[in-house]
Each structure stands twice: as structure tokens, then as C-alpha cells.
Amino acid sequence: MSISFLQDFIDYGIGFTFKIHDSVHTCAEIVAWEECIRAPNSLEDKLPVFVRHLSFPENKRLDKFPIQRSKNVRSILFPTGGSGANSNVFLNAWISRCKHLRFLDLSDSTYETLPQSIGKLKHLRYLSLANNRNIKILSDSICNLLMLEMLIISGCIELETLPKGLRKLISLQHLEITTKQHVLPEDEIANLSSLQTLGIEFCNNLESLFGEIELATLKVLCVSNCKNLKSLPLCIEHVPALETLLVDNCDTLEFSKGHEDRNSNMRLKVLTIVSLPQLVTLPLWLQGSVDTLQYLSISSCNNLVELPPWLLAMNCLKTICITGCPNITIRK
């Protein structure tokens, strides 16, 4: 940002948007032309010797891809939505041959399970199975990936249970999950000593989250599309480092209830609330963020009837965005 590589940069707390000037983009292509390429359309085309980052715009002919030319690859991704990997031969070959993979994107794939050997990718930092609608079981060997920093298994609506041994992922900073479990392995998650971002999506069997566990390093929490979630207690003792909270489309969640201590000393900077039918007013514990809250967004909350007067006391609030709340009034 400071040297203008990125322009119009906006931090939303749960993500960023920015632009890259054409000249910067062109420069990046020139610098990385042998290291970052798309998989060739023809199997006769030779890959550069120094290729490190390989993307597959299509999932065609994966079984016949000349993997022997690509043993030094560090990144594999499928950038086209809905066109993830679909070949077991392809996956097994990469795992067995490319021992130094850092980035493996299997989002939108169709695998029903992953090979046990995936736990041998000791250098892997990033693994995504997002939106795989077939996978039912995850190999526990994933928990042997001690260098793993990001694990994304959100949108895996058929996943029966999370792998056992999550606490062993000592480097994990970002975790997104979808599971059919009625209760999450909260003790395992609480022992993820590096965890900063946690996303919980489409966990429709969950009724409550985080009763008494402490997530000491957690900075970002996103909870969305959990239809039966009723309880989400939050207080400074449990999430002392929390800065960003997103709660979206949880039909039965009574967000204003739970920890009601107005002196809870929460340190939120960003709060986004979307489509919570049970929300009538803002929770009292939000007053604890009087000196930190900068961004507040509320949308599609049809039963929200008021913004409390203490909202005017927020010292650092820069942006308030309220849309789709037809019954709201502001008390003076």
C-alpha cells in the first residue's frame, strides 16, 4: 500500500478489496512468467523447468497430466468456480511425487475421501476442500500437517465429523468448517495455539457454541447459515483478542441474550450482522467496545426495532451501514 502496488485498499475486517494498476500487473507477469503458469492446453506443450505455481482452469485430462515434469511445484489450484479436481489418479500422483507442496486447492472437487498419504505433505501450508459436496470422511492424517496454516473445509455439507487430533495443528491460523456434528470438538479447537480466524458455516445440527472454552488468540469469528444455532455467548474471558465478528443467517439465534454484562470490555473493531430474525436490539455487551468499534453493519434484520442511545457514545465509530431493516427506530 505504501508504495502504491495496491490501490483503493479497503479493510472490511473479514477481507479486503483493492485494485492493481495495469502496469503493476504486467510487471508481475514478466517477473513470474516461468514460475507461475496455467496448465497447458496440449499435453505436448512442455512446462518450464522452474515452474513452481500451477493452476488448472479445467479439470479435463487430469489423469494424463505429465506430472514427471512438475516435481518442483509448490502450488496447485483450480481457479474456475465449479471446476475442481475430480481424479483420484491425479491427486495420488501429486501427493506421492511432489513432497514440497505448500499450497493445495481442492475446492469444488468431488472426492468422497482423501488418501491417508496426504499427511506426508510435511511442508503444506494451505489446504482447501471448500464446497466439496461429496466428501463424508476426512482422514485423521491431516492432523499430521504441522506446518499447515490454513484449512478450509467449509461448504462440505456431507462431512460427518471433523478429523481427530486437530490440536496437533500447532501452526494453524485460519480454519473454516462445515460439519454434520451436533457438538464441535471445542477442546480440540481451543488448543489450536495459533488460531486467529475461525469460520463456522452450514453447521445445521449445532445448537450452541463456545460455552466455557477460551480462544486466546482468536481475532476473527464468522458464524453463518447455522439454522438451529440458539446460543453464542461472548465475553472477554473467552475471546480476549477478538476484533472482528460476523454473524449471518442464523434463524434461531437470540444474539442479544447470553453474556449481558455491559462492562464486558470486549475489544471489537468490526461487527457485521446479517439476517437474524430474532434480533430486536443490539446486545448490551457491545458497550464494552466503546473505545474500539470502528465499523458496524446490520442488514436484513426485519425485527430490529431500535438502535440503543448508548451507540452514540462509541468513540471510534467511523462507519454505520443499516439496510433492509424496515422496522427500526432511533431513540433519542
QUIFENKA-V786840 format. One record per residue. N is the residue number from 0. PHI is phi as a letter, one per 20 degrees, with the letter a starting at -180 (999 if undefined). OMEGA is omega in degrees with one decimal (none if undefined). Layout:
N/PHI/OMEGA  N/PHI/OMEGA
This chain:
0/999/-174.3  1/f/178.6  2/d/169.9  3/m/171.0  4/f/179.1  5/d/-178.0  6/c/179.8  7/l/-175.8  8/f/178.7  9/c/177.8  10/d/-179.6  11/e/-179.5  12/n/178.6  13/d/-179.9  14/r/-177.1  15/c/165.6  16/c/178.4  17/a/177.0  18/d/174.9  19/c/179.9  20/f/-178.3  21/g/-177.5  22/f/177.0  23/f/178.4  24/f/179.2  25/f/178.3  26/g/179.9  27/f/178.4  28/f/-179.7  29/f/-177.6  30/f/-171.1  31/d/-168.6  32/f/179.0  33/e/-176.3  34/e/-175.9  35/d/-178.0  36/b/169.7  37/e/179.1  38/g/-177.5  39/f/179.4  40/f/-178.6  41/d/178.6  42/f/179.1  43/e/179.2  44/f/-178.6  45/e/175.2  46/e/174.5  47/g/-177.7  48/f/-172.9  49/e/-178.5  50/f/179.7  51/c/-173.1  52/c/-168.7  53/c/177.3  54/d/-178.5  55/d/178.9  56/f/179.3  57/c/177.1  58/d/-179.5  59/e/174.9  60/l/-179.1  61/f/-179.7  62/f/-174.0  63/d/-177.8  64/f/-176.5  65/f/-175.2  66/f/-178.8  67/f/178.4  68/e/-167.4  69/c/-173.8  70/f/-178.8  71/e/-178.7  72/f/178.7  73/d/-176.1  74/c/174.0  75/c/177.6  76/b/177.2  77/d/-169.5  78/f/-176.9  79/e/-178.8  80/g/179.2  81/n/-177.0  82/c/179.9  83/f/-178.9  84/f/-179.0  85/c/-174.4  86/c/175.5  87/f/177.8  88/f/178.7  89/g/-176.5  90/f/-179.5  91/f/-179.5  92/f/-179.5  93/f/-178.5  94/f/-176.7  95/f/-172.9  96/d/-173.5  97/e/-174.6  98/f/-175.0  99/d/177.1  100/g/175.0  101/d/-169.0  102/c/-178.8  103/c/-178.2  104/d/178.1  105/d/178.4  106/f/-177.9  107/m/177.6  108/f/-176.3  109/c/-179.1  110/f/175.7  111/e/174.4  112/b/176.5  113/d/179.7  114/f/178.1  115/g/-175.6  116/f/180.0  117/f/178.3  118/f/179.3  119/e/178.7  120/e/-169.3  121/f/-177.2  122/e/-174.0  123/f/177.8  124/d/-171.3  125/c/176.0  126/c/179.2  127/c/171.2  128/c/-174.1  129/g/173.7  130/m/169.4  131/e/-174.2  132/e/-179.8  133/d/-171.1  134/f/-178.9  135/d/-176.7  136/c/173.7  137/d/179.4  138/f/177.1  139/f/-179.6  140/f/174.6  141/g/-177.3  142/f/173.4  143/e/-177.9  144/e/-170.7  145/f/177.9  146/e/-175.1  147/f/-179.5  148/d/179.9  149/c/176.2  150/c/-176.6  151/c/176.9  152/c/176.5  153/f/-178.7  154/n/176.6  155/e/-167.5  156/f/179.0  157/d/-177.1  158/f/-174.7  159/f/-174.7  160/b/175.5  161/f/180.0  162/f/178.8  163/e/178.2  164/n/-179.2  165/g/-176.8  166/f/-179.8  167/f/-178.3  168/e/-170.9  169/f/-179.8  170/d/-172.3  171/f/179.3  172/d/-172.8  173/c/-178.5  174/c/174.3  175/c/-172.5  176/c/165.6  177/c/-178.7  178/b/176.6  179/e/-177.6  180/f/176.7  181/e/179.4  182/c/177.7  183/f/175.3  184/f/-170.8  185/f/178.0  186/f/177.3  187/f/-178.8  188/f/-179.4  189/f/-179.2  190/e/173.2  191/f/-166.4  192/f/-179.7  193/d/-171.9  194/f/178.6  195/d/-177.6  196/c/179.4  197/c/176.2  198/d/179.6  199/c/-172.6  200/c/173.2  201/l/174.4  202/e/-168.9  203/f/177.8  204/e/-180.0  205/f/174.8  206/d/179.0  207/b/179.5  208/c/165.4  209/l/178.4  210/f/-175.3  211/c/-175.3  212/f/177.7  213/d/175.2  214/d/-165.5  215/f/-174.5  216/d/-173.0  217/f/178.9  218/d/-176.4  219/c/176.9  220/c/178.2  221/c/178.3  222/c/-175.3  223/b/173.3  224/l/173.4  225/d/-165.5  226/f/-175.6  227/d/179.7  228/f/-177.4  229/d/-172.2  230/c/174.8  231/b/-178.2  232/f/-179.8  233/c/173.4  234/b/-173.2  235/f/-179.1  236/f/-175.9  237/e/-178.7  238/c/-172.2  239/f/-176.7  240/d/-174.1  241/f/-179.9  242/d/-175.3  243/c/179.5  244/c/174.4  245/c/174.9  246/c/-168.7  247/c/167.8  248/l/174.9  249/d/-165.8  250/f/-173.5  251/d/-176.7  252/f/174.0  253/e/-168.4  254/f/-176.4  255/f/-178.7  256/e/-179.4  257/o/-179.4  258/e/-172.4  259/d/-179.5  260/f/-178.1  261/f/178.6  262/d/-175.4  263/f/176.4  264/l/171.4  265/f/-176.7  266/c/-179.4  267/f/171.9  268/d/-177.1  269/c/174.6  270/c/178.1  271/c/-179.0  272/c/-177.7  273/c/169.4  274/l/173.4  275/d/-175.2  276/f/-177.1  277/e/-176.3  278/f/178.6  279/d/176.4  280/b/-178.4  281/f/-177.8  282/f/-179.4  283/f/-176.6  284/f/178.6  285/f/178.4  286/f/177.4  287/f/-179.8  288/e/-174.9  289/g/-177.5  290/d/-176.6  291/c/-173.1  292/f/-178.2  293/d/-173.0  294/c/177.9  295/c/179.0  296/c/177.8  297/c/-179.1  298/b/174.3  299/l/174.9  300/d/-170.3  301/f/-176.4  302/d/175.0  303/f/-173.8  304/d/-178.0  305/b/165.8  306/d/-174.9  307/f/-178.1  308/f/-179.4  309/f/176.2  310/f/179.3  311/f/-178.0  312/e/-179.6  313/f/-170.4  314/f/-173.4  315/d/-174.7  316/f/-178.7  317/d/-173.9  318/c/169.5  319/c/179.5  320/c/-179.4  321/c/-179.7  322/c/175.2  323/m/176.7  324/c/-167.8  325/f/-174.9  326/d/-172.7  327/f/171.2  328/c/179.2  329/d/179.4  330/e/177.6  331/d/none
